[in-house]
Amino acid sequence: MVELDKKTLRQLQLIQLEMLIEVDRICKKCNIHYNIIAGTLLGAIRHGGYIPWDDDADVALLRSEYEKFRKACEIELDTSRFYFQDHRNTEGYRWGYGKLRRKNTHFLREYQEHMPYEQGVFIDIFPLDGVPDNYIKRCCHNFHCFCIRKLLWSEVGKIADKSRSMRMWYRILSKIPRAMIMQYYDKMVIHSNKTQTKLVRILLFPTPNDTFGYYRNWYEESMVIEFEGYLFQGIKDYEGYLRFKFGDYLKLPPIEQRKVHPVTRIYLKE
């Protein structure tokens, strides 16, 4: 395990900041609407930048905007410094969202060292898809999301899970071809966006409560928010969003909860 000291963590954050700036540049040039979200938005509001112990950064786009961004990266992305990954362009990739990564770096999360693709320092680029307005359909939809997430996670879970029986179960699930799972996921994406629903979510990411989604209008209405001295697009009703996701978001968590993700290898460019 690699210990991320304050200097290394800050280097990591600044590399991620480069990628946030690149996302903003591409989105401005191509008229794509995005938002900083989750801990990145919380850090902007509460700290004016990164949460001091945070080791990642998050951007979200409604599905139509995400697809525009994905295609824009094929033309506009500064490929001398960055590369974009998702399940359609990266063999072995098992996540339902994209990652923008920094070339000439390594950042291996614990239990993901065996994944068969390049793993540089990254920020997450999340697509947001519709959640059914009907409660029963919403519950069924959430169950489907859960199942697909576990199927994809199985390649990591077969090593990472603390339970021997669960590791065995994940080992069985990992035999299901990734292409088959992603084909089902792609169909689910299409189905989830046939109508404009009140709620949206990252399909293969857990939601914080029993509503199984976030208000669509949070992601439609943005404002300029300062983060690390730069200006990015963020959710206009950040108070409503952050209270929904974190509760009393201005209160710092206890020291024992201020943790970074376990890392087994890290190399940052000079």
N, C-alpha and C positions, 0 to 999 in steps of 0.2 A: 504494500500500500504506500502511496506517495502522500506525504504531508504537504498540504498547500499552505505555505507560510504567507504572511501578509504581502510581501513583495511579489511572490509568484502569483497570488490571487489577483493582485492589482494588474500585473502584466496580462493575465488572462482576460480580465474585464476590459482592458484597453483594446485588446485584439477584437473582442466581441463588439466593442464600440465602433471599430472600423467597419464591421459588417452591418451594423445598424445604419451607419452613414451611407453605405452602399445601397441598402434597401431603400432608404429615403430618396437617394439620387435617382434610382431607377423608377421608383413610383412617381416622382415628380415629372420626370421626363415622359413617362408613358401614361400619365393620368390614371394612376392606379390608387385606389383608396385602401389604406392600411391603418392599423393601430398598434402601438405598443400596449401590452397587456400584462396581467398577472404580476409577478414580482418586479418586472421592469417598470410597469406603471406605478406600483406601490413605491418603489424606490424613488421614482421621479417626484412623486407627491410628498413623501415623508422625508427623503434625504436629499433631494435635488439631483440624484444620480443613482448609482448602484446602492442597493442595500449592502452595507459593508462586508457581510459574509456571503453574499450571493455569488454563485459561479456560473450563472447562465443568463440568457436574455431571450425574450419572447415577443414575437410579432404575430398578429392574426389578421386574416382577410376573409371576408365573405367568399364563398366558393367561386363565384364568377370572377372576382378580383384576384383570387389565388391563381386561377388558371391563366389569367392575363399576365400575372407576375411570373409564373413558371415559364411561359413562352417568351416573355421579355428577357429572362435570364439567358436564353439561348442566343440572343443577339447583343444585349446591352451589358451583360455582366462583365466586369473586369476580370477576365480569366487568368491574367498574370498573377492575381492575388487570391481569387476566390473560386469555389466550385459549388454548384447546387446539386443536392441529392433528393430524390424521392423514389418511390417504388417503381416508377416507370422508366427511370434512366439509370438505376443502380442495381445490379444483380445482387441478390441476397438481402436487400434492404427490407426490413420487416416493420416499418412504422407507417402509420396512416397520415403522415404530415411530412413536410420537407425540412431539410436542414441546409443552411448556407454555411460553408466551411472555409477556413483560411488555409491556403496552400502553405507548405513547408512547416507545418506544425503537426503534433500528435497529441491527442487527448483521449485516452482510453478509460472509459468508465468500468468499474468493477463488474466482472462476469460478462463483459462484452468484447473481451480481447479477441475472441475467436470469430467474430463476425467478419464475413468475407468481403469487406469493402474498406476503402480508405477512411480513416477516422481522425480528421483534423479538428482543431478548435471550431466550435459551431455556435450558431444561434438557431432556435426553432422557428420555423415558418408554418403557422397553423392555418389550415382551411376550416371554415365554419359552415356547417351544413344544417338544413332544417330539421326541427324536431316536431313530430305530429302535434297538432293542437288538441286532439282528443286524448284524454288521460289514459284510457286502456291501450290505445295504439302507441302512446308515448312509452308506456311500461314495456310493451313488446319490443319496441324499437330499442329501448335501453338494453334489454336482454340480448338482442342481436349484437349490439355494440360490444357488450361485455364478452360474449362468446368469441367474436372475431379478435378482440384485443388479447384474450388469453391464448388463442391459437397462435397468434403472431409472437406473443411473449414467450411461448414454449421453448424457443431456441435458447433463450436466456434462462428461463425458469428451470430447465432441466439441470442447470448448474447452480443457480443462485438460491432456489427455494430451500429453506431450512429444514423442511420436512422431507424425509426420505421417500415416503409414499407419494408426495406431490412431485418430487423430482422424477420419479418413475412415470407418473401420469403425464407430466410435461414431455418426457422423452417419447412417449407414445404419440402425443399430439404433434410433436415436431416432425413426425414422419409424413404428415399431410403436406402435400406439395405447396410451397409458398405461392406459386402461380395460381393455384386453385382458390386459395384464400383471398388473394388480391383481386381475382376476377369477381368473386362474390362481393368484396368490398366496393369495387367500382360500380357494380350494379346497385348497391345500397346507396352510394353517393347520388346516382341519377334519380333513384326513387325518392330520396330525401329532399330533393330540390325541385320536384314537380310543381309544388305550390309554395307560395311565400307564407311561411309560418311565423307565429309570434316569437317563438324561441329558436335559437340555433345552438350548436355545440360542436366541439371537436369530437368527431364520432368515436375515435379510438382512444379517448382520454376520459378518465372519470370526471363526473360533475360534482360540485360540492354539497349538493343536497337533493332532496327527493323531487325537485322540479325537473331534473334531467336536462337542464339547458340554461341559457342566458338570454336575456332580452335582445332581440335582433336590433332594436333601435339604438342600443348601446354602441354597436359597431358601425351604425350608419351615421351617427352624429359625433363628429370629432372636433378637437381643438388642438391648437399648437401647445405643446408642453415641453418645458426645458428639461433636459437630461444630460448631465455631465457637460454642461455648457453648450450643448447643441439643441436644436429645435426639431422635434419629431411630432408626428400625429398621434394623439392619444384620445381615449374615450372622454367625451365632453362631460357626461354625468359620471365622472370618476368616483365621486362619493358613493352613489348608489351601487355601482359595480364593485368597488372595493369592500363596502360593507357586506354585500351579498357573498363575496368570495372569502373574505378574511375576518368578518366581524368587526371588532374594534381595531381598525387597521392602523390607527395612529399610535397604539400601544405596542411597545417593543416586546417581542417574545422573551421568555426566560433564556438565560445564557445557554443552558443545556440544549435548547432547541435551535440555536443558531449554528446550523451545520451545513457543510458543503457535501456534494455527492462524493462517494468514495471513488478514488482515481488510482489506477495501477501504473499508468505511464503518462508522462506529460513532457512535451518538448515545445518550447515557444521560440519563435524566430528571434534572432538578435535585434 
